[in-house]
Amino acid sequence: MQIWVGLGNPGPRHAMQRHNVGFMAVDVLADMHDFGPVQKKFRGWLQEGRIGNEKVLLLKPATFMNESGRSVGEALRFYKLGTDALTVFHDELDLAPFKVKVKRGGGTAGHNGLRSIERHLNAEFRRVRIGIGHPGHKDRVHGYVLGNYAKAEQDDLAYMLGAIGAEAHWLAEGDDARFMGDLALRMQG
């Protein structure tokens, strides 16, 4: 069993913010792969289902970004899973918009959701980094990540999220390189 976590902030005010692209990704995965109903568990929203042949639990912490680790830690402890079973979908300033990269471990790059997870667990988990681009100056980062996607970005956002859903079976199988390669090819088309 695997736990895939989407990072974001709860509430309609945050729904279309760049910082919530992790929530958006797990919502699309749940829809595309016919996951079960949403359950309130582990200080968040949990859905159970399968991607390919793998059982996957999708979790959206309801704790706000800065406390995501509480929710994730509770879920992993309940199911007696280690961080090798954890995948976290999150926004990434250091990647161009709509680029997606997967890596294991690494730093937090100032991301408060990742920082919280590391505080409650450790750094050795898989991350699906979803590029949002950088606003150009560090003083503009806060407003940028908490800003909504522009109307002109909606089609690219929907296409990218759909491509993540379509190629997710490679992630479930543990083939990160194939996931990234097939996703990149799909995004070119």
Residue, then its C-alpha position, 0 to 999 in steps of 0.5 A: m500500500q502507498i500513501w500519496v499526499g497532495l499539499g495545499n490549504p483548505g477552503p474555497r479561497h485557496a482552491m485555485q492558488r498555485h500553492n494548492v496544485g498538490f490538492m488539485a493533482v490528487d483530486v484529478l487522480a481520484d476522479m480519473h481512477d475512480f477512487g472511493p468516497v472522501q473520508k475525514k481521517f488523519r486531520g484531512w480527507l482520505q480516499e482509497g483506490r487503486i492505480g494500476n495494480e497498486k492500492v493507493l490512499l490519497l490524502k489531502p491534509a486539512t491542517f493548512m500547509n504549515e502543519s501538513g506533517r501532522s496529518v501525514g505522520e498520523a496516516l503513516r503511523f496508523y498503517k504502519l508504513g515507512t516513508d518509502a511508501l509516501t509520495v508527496f505532490h507539491d508546487e515547486l518554484d524552481l521548476a518552469p510552470f507545468k514541468v513535473k519532476v520526481k525525486r527522492g529526498g532532498g531539501t525543502a527549498g523553503h516549502n513549508g509543507l515539506r518542512s512540516i513533513e520532514r519535522h514529523l517524519n524524515a526527508e527520505f520520501r518521494r516528491v512529485r514536484i509540480g513547477i509553478g515558476h518563480p516570480g523573479h524576486k524573493d520579495r514577490v514569492h509569498g503573493y505569487v504562490l498564494g495567487n490564483y492561476a491566471k485564466a490564460e494558464q487554465d488550459d495548460l493546468a488542466y492538461m498537465l493534471g490530466a497527464i499526471g493522472a494518465e501516467a500515474h500507473w508508472l508512479a504506482e509501479g515505482d518507475d519514476a523515470r518512465f513516469m517523467g519521460d512519458l509525462a514529458l512526451r504527453m506535454q509536448g503533444 
